[in-house]
């Protein structure tokens, strides 16, 4: 008997005992469905992270002042934060930096135009490189440029929501808005960027020099951002920047250097590990399903004892009997795996559509539940493997039957 005949006989057995076959496959269905869903969600999260980080640039490196990293008893050497001079120090010595930018951020600020006011604006004091580093674009007007920073111009870019609330029936360009203690001319409206539920709709961008000299004062920076030149990796630039900043601080570890790429890798690693653990737990139901398959195959061997004896009596060899029952076990498990995979896929589509209807990730955007073909094929192969493993003992028992004893059975 060849494999094709064994496969056809296995399909006939499924048709003859539909309910019993379904109940036997239930454990495999649940197991494969759970693993499929976990793989889909993990891959969807990974794609979501990639998409979100690409909006503002994965290759961006940033430096922050972090004196808490010092050793016990070690001083800061009189360094109280990042300053504009640190950018000059870096760019003069680093050969791998393309552009660098410093900025400050002031949350919960009030911005006014006439009798209209927005009280929850986020003001970013930036230089001319900030927009390019973070992939910001303007919907109308122009960006903040070198002249604005050099001449401390009183200009501002505003987010779309601020423009709509302050200028509901007017063109905002050229109008003058006021922050506490300073008046600014609107030169552009920002194109909205949505990321991790946050938005640039309430952002206000002003020149860093204007904020330092005319508004908040001082020359401290919240963060310095940069990106590597073409031909250099993020890790190479981070290593060079660390060495230069250690020179700056006389080997005091008072700075923290990180990158969006490393954050993305860490988050992706966490999702991968969590998915693997959850997948392993879900796969335990495959073990339960395998035991169910073994049980039903033992019952099947008992029910078909006379059939086995008759086949042996007319010349069937042990390998043929063994193959027949192994194929039946594998088909039973494979069918369960296919059903479980389809159910998992359908649940994933429901998740994608429902989150898009809810605008979970922005207008008309939902969580894209990916369905990698390779993972699907692996799930089916593994379910067939489970059927073969748990079908070995029943098939071995059937192949070892004595034909005379088998023919005598009732």
N, C-alpha and C positions, 0 to 999 in steps of 0.2 A: 504494500500500500504506500503510495507516494504522499507528499505533503499536501498536494492539492486535494486529494480524496479525503485526507484527514481533516482538512479545513472545512470542506463541504459537509462532512458528517458532523463536525462541531457546530456549524450553523444550523443544521437540522435539529440537533439537541436543544439549542437555544429556542427554536421555534416551538418545539414540543412542550417545553417546560418554561414558558415565558415568565410567570410570576415567581417561580422558584429561582430562575436565573437572575431576575431583577433584584430580589431580596439578597441573593448571594453577592451581586455586584455592588450593593449599596455602600459598603465600606470603601471599596475602591473609588466609587463615584464621588463620595464625600472627600476622600483624601486627595484625589487629583483635582477636584474643583477648588479645594482650599489652597493647595500648592499653586495652582494656576493663578488664582486671585492674588496671592501674595507676590508671585513673580511679576504679575502685571502691575500691581500697585507700586512695587519697588522700582520697576523700570519707569513707570509714569512719574514717580517722584524725582528720579534721576534726570529725566528729560526736562521736567519742570525747573529743577535747579539750574541746569545748563542754559535753558532759555532765559531765565531771570537774570543770571549773572552776565550773559552776553549783552543784555540791554545796556549795561554800564561799563562793560569791559572786564574780562577775566584777568588780563595781564597787569592790572593796576596794583602797585605796591604802596603801602602806607607806613609812616613812622608816627608813633605817638609817644609822648612823654609819660614814662611809667616808673617813677622812683621806687615803687614797692618791690621791684626786682633786685634791689641792692642786697648785699650781704650784711649781716648784723654788724652794726658799728660803722658801716661805710657811709660817708657823706655824699651829697650831690655835687660837691665842688663848687657850690655857688650857682649851679644851673637850676633855674626854677621853671623851665618849660622850653618849648620850641619857639624859635624866633625867626624873623626874616633872614637874619645873617646865617642861619643853619642851611637855608636853601642855597645861598651863595657858596658856602663852605663845601656842600655836597657836589654841586654842579662843577665846581672848579677842579675837583679831584677825581670824580667818577668818570670812567670811560665807557660805562655800559648804560648810562641813563640817557634816554631820549629827551623827555621833557619832565619838569617837576613843577608842582603847584602847592601853595599853602592856602589854607582857608580857616575861617572861624565860623561857628554856627551859633545862632541865638534863637531859641525856640520861644513860642508863646508871645510873640511881639504883636503890637497893635499898629496897623497901617491905615491911614485915613485919606479920603478924598472928599472935600466938602463936608457934608453931614453924614456921609457913609463911612463905615468903619469895619474892618476885619480884625478880630482880636486874637486869632490863633495862627498868625502867619509865622513861617519859619524863615528867618533871614540868614542867608549864606553870604559871608564876605569872601569874595573870590578874586583870583588874578586871571590873566588872559588865557592861561593854560587849562584852567579847571574844566571848562566846557568840553574841550577836546578829550581830556582824560576820562570824563564820565559820560561821554556820548550824549551830552545835552544838545538839543537843537531848538531853534526858535520857530514858532508858528507864524509870527509876523514881526517886522522890525529887524533889529540887528542884535548881535552879541556884544558883550563887554569886551573891549579890545585893549591893546597895550597903551594907547593914548589915554583911555579912561583911568587906567591904573597909574600911569606916569603923572598925569595932571590932576589926580584926585577929583575926577568929575563927579558931580552929584547926579548920577544916573542909576536906573534900576531896570531889571527884568522881572516880570511878575508872572505867576502861574495863572492858568486858565480860570480857576475858580475865583481867584482874587480879582481878575479882570472882569468876570461876569458880575461879581457882587459890588464892586466899586463903580463899574461903568456899564450898567445894564443896557443903556440905550445910546452909548457913546463909543467912539473909537479911542482906546486908551493911549495910543502912541502920541507922545508930545505932551500929555497931561502931567501935572505935578502932584505927587502923592507925598505924604509926610509920615516918617517914623518919629519916635519921640526925640525931639531936638534937631531934626534935620529934614530938609525938603529935597525930593529927588524927582527927576524927570523920567518918565517911562519911555524907554527906547526899544522895548521888545516884549513879546508875550511868549512864554516858554511852551514848547510842545510837550504834552503830558507824557510822563514815564510812570508806568505802574510796575511795582516790584514788591513781592511778598506782602501784598495788601497795603503797602504804602504808596503814596502818590506825590508827584511834584506840583499838583494843582494849587497848593497853598504856599509854594516857595517864592521867596523874593531874593534875587541876586543883586548885590551891589559891589563896587570895586573894593578890594581889601584895603587899599591905601586910604580910601574915603572913610571907611569904617574906623580905621585906626587913628586917623588924624582929626576927623570931624564929628565922629559919633561916639564910639565906645572908648577910644583911646588905647594906648599901649601898642606893643608890637608882638605880643604873644600869639601863637598859632595853636589851634586845636589839633591840627594834623598836617603832615606834609605827604603829598601823594606824588607818585612818579610811575613811569613805565620804561621798560628796557628798550634799547635800540634794536633794530632788526638784526638778527644773527645772534642775539644773546637771549638766554632763557631767563625766566623770572627768578629761578633759584640762583643763577650766577649773579644777577643784579642785587638780589637780597644779600648775598654773601659779601659783595663789595661794599654795599651801603652799611652793613653792620660793622665792617672793619673801619670805615671812615668815621662813623658815629662813635665808635669806641675811642678813636683818636681824639675826637672832639671832646669827649668826657673824661679823658685820661684813664681809660679802661674801667670806668664805672658803668655797670649795666643799668642805666636809668632810662633806656629807650626800649620800646617794643616795636619790632619790625615784622610785618605780616603782609599777606597778599590775598587778593580775592581768589586766586587760583588755589592756594593752600586751604582756604576756608571751604571752597567748593569740594576739594578732594577729601577733607575731613568729614564734611556733611555726607558726601557720597559714600565714604567708607562706613559711616554709622548706619546709613540706610541699608547698605549691603549686608552688614553683620546682623542687623535687626531682621532683615528679610530672610537671611539664612537660618537664624534661630527659629523664627516663626514657621518657616518652611519645614524645618526638621520636626517641630512639634506637630504640624499638620500632617506630616508624612506618617506619623504614628498610626493614623487611621487606616493607612495602607496596610500596616501590619495586621490590624483587625480584619480588614478586607481579605487579606491573604489567608488568614486562619479560616474565615468563612468559606473561601474557595476550596481549601484543603478538606474541610468538613463535607461540603457538598460533593466533591469528587470521590471521597471515600464512600458516600452514600450511593453515588452513581456506579462505582465499581461493584458494590454489593448487589444493586438492582440488576446489573448486566452480567452477573456471574455466568449464566448459561450461554450468553452471547460470546463471552470471552472463551469459554470452553469449546464452543462450536468452531470459532475461528482457529483456535489452536489445533483442533481435531482435523481441520481441512488444510493445515499446513502453515498457518500464520506463525511467524517467529516472534521471540520475545521483543526484539527491537521495534517491530511493527506495532505491537500492543502498547509498548512504552511510548512510542511516538504519538499514537492515536490519543492517548489520555493527556499527554503533555500539551498537544496542540489544542485540545478541548479546554484545558485549564488556561492556556495562554489567550485563547479567543475570548473566553469568559471575562478575564481580567482586562484585555485590550478593549473590549466593548464598553466595560465600565469606565475605563480611562477616557475613551472618546466622549462618552456621555458627560462625564464630569468636566472635561475640558470645555465642551460646548456650553454647559451651564455657567461655568466660570466666565467665559467670553461674553455671554449675554448679560451677566450681572455687571461686568466691566462697562459694557455699552450703556447700560442704564445709569451707572455712576457718571459717565462722561456727559450724557444728555441732561441728567438732572442737575448736575453742578453748573452746566452751561446755562440752563434755564434760570438758576438761582444767581447767575452772575458772580459766582464764588471768587473767581480770579480776575474780575474786571468785566466791563460791558460785553456780554455775549461770549465770555470765556469761561470754560469749565476745566476740570481736571482730566487731562488726556490719559486714559488708561491704555498703555501700550500692550500689544500682544505679539511678542517676539516669536517668529516661526521656529527658531532653533529650540527655544524653551518648550514649545508645544510638542515638537518631535521628541524631545528628551522625556517629556511627561508620558507620552504614549509608549515609548520604548521601555521606560521604567515600570509602567503598569503591566506590560507584557512580561517583563522580567519577574515581577512579583508573582504573576500567575504560574510561570514555569517553576520558580523556586518552590512555591507551596504545592505545586502539582506533582513534584518528583516522587514523594512518598506514595500517594495513591496510584500513580502510573507504575511505579516499581512493584507495588503489591499486585496490581493486575497482571503485570508481565510474568510474575513468578507463580501464578496459579497452575495447579495440576489440572490438565484438561479433563481427566476422568472424574476427579472430585467436583470440578466445575459443572460438568454435564449432569451429575447426580443431584445438584442443588435444586430446591424448589423455588 
